Amino acid sequence: MYKDGVVKVDSCFATVGGVMRYWNRKWILGFNQCLGTCSVLEAEL
């Protein structure tokens, strides 16, 4: 599974998203979620 979080520094608005794949890289599912206002550390966790 690959995931990442992003924070817009001037507003602290954060989102997170990711994708799950089989071992041969075929797509299983993807996701994204708005986290609201949080720090870079919180978004990465």
N, C-alpha and C positions, 0 to 999 in steps of 0.2 A: 504494500500500500504506500502510495506517495501522497504527502499532504504538506500544506504550507499555510502560514498566516500572513496577513498584510495589514499594516497600520499606516494611515495617512497622518504624518507627524503633526501637521498644524492643527488638526481637529481631533486626533486620537481615535478616529473612526476605524474600526477593524472588521475584517472579514477573514474567513478561513475556507479552504476548499481542498479537494483531493480526489484521487482516483484509485480504484482497486482493479488489479489486473491478474490474470492467470500467469503461471510461470512462463508461458510462451508469448506474453505481452497482449493477449486478447483481452479486451475491455470487459469487466464485470459490471461495475457501476461507478458513477461519479457523484460528487456532492459539493455543495457550497452552503455557507451559513453566515449570516450577519451577526457579529458579536456585539455591536454597539460601540460604546466608548470604553477602551481599555488600553493598557500599555503594550509595548512590543513584546515584552516577556510573557505577558498573559496570552497574547495571540499565538505565540510560538508553542506554548505549553498546551 
